[in-house]
C-alpha cells in the first residue's frame, strides 16, 4: 500500500486516529477540515480524539463522522460501523415492579366506634341546622291603610257630610203603631273608604235624629239618638242581639259600630248587601244615606231627616 493512501481497513487504529491519519495523508490541515465541514476546530479535534460525549447526541456525532470520512476519502460505512461498535450500550430499563397489595384487617370494634362517632357528628349537625332555621316570632303589624281610604278620610269634612246616629234600645214597648223611624233600634256602620265626589251632587246622607249633634267642623260628624218619646210609635222589644241589614243601591262609605266593637268600615259598592248582628246601641256613619236601604230585625228603617247634615 502506498504511503499517501489512507488505511481504509483501519487496522488496529482507533476511529479518531484513522480520521487523523487520512487527513495527514492528504496533507490537509485541521483548519481546512473545519472550514470544509463548517465546524469549529474544537469539534474536529474532538472527533479525532474520540471525545464524542462532548459533541451532543449520537445522531450529531454520526453526521460529523460521515462528513469527515467522505472529505478524507474513507468509506463512511466503515467509520460509522466503528463508531457503532464503540458506542456505549443503552442502559437496560427494568420493568417497574408492581406494588404488592397487602390486605389490612380492620378491628370490628374500631370500625364500629368510628361509625358511631360519624353518626353522632351528623346528628349534631342536623340539630344545629334545625335550630338555626327556627323562624323567629315577628310581631304582627297592622295592615297598611289603603291610599284611597286615607285620602278619603282627609277629605271627608270638606267633601261630604255623613249620617251618624247612635241607636239605643227602647225602654218599653209602645201599644200603638209606630213609624218605621221610631220602631227600629240603632245601627252601627263599619268604616268604609270615603265616596269620591261626582260631578252631580248626591242626595244628603240621612242621620238618625239625636238630641245632640256634633259640630259641623268636626272631621267626622256624629249624632246620638235617644229613644223616641213614649207618645211616638211603639218600639220593638229589647233584644240582646239586634240584626242589621244594609242594601247599597248606590256606592257609599259607611262605619257601623255596636256597643262593643266596630262591625263594618269602608267603601261599599253599588248592589252589595251586608248582614250584621251586634249588641245595641249602634252607631252609624253613612256617607250616602239616600243610596242605602236599612233594616233592623227585618223591619225597614228610615233615617230621620234630623240625622242628616250636609251632602256627600
Buried (B, 14 or more C-beta within 10 A) or exposed (E): EEEEEBBEEBEEBBBBBBBBBBBEBBEBEBEBBBEBBEBEEEBBBBBBEBEBEEBEEBEEBBBBBBBBBEBBEBEBEBBBEBBEEEEEEEEEEEEEEEEEEEEEEEEEEEEEEEEEEEEEEEEEEEEEEEEEEEEEEEEEEEEEEEEEBEBBBEBBBEBBBBBBBBBBBBEEEBEEEBEBBBBBBBBBBBBBBBBBBEEEEBEBBBBBBBEEBBEEEEEEBBBBBEBBEBEBBBBBEBEEEBBBBBBBEBBBBBBBBBBEEBBBBBBBEEEEEBEBEBBBBBBBBBBBBBBBEBBBBEBEBBBBEBBBBBBB
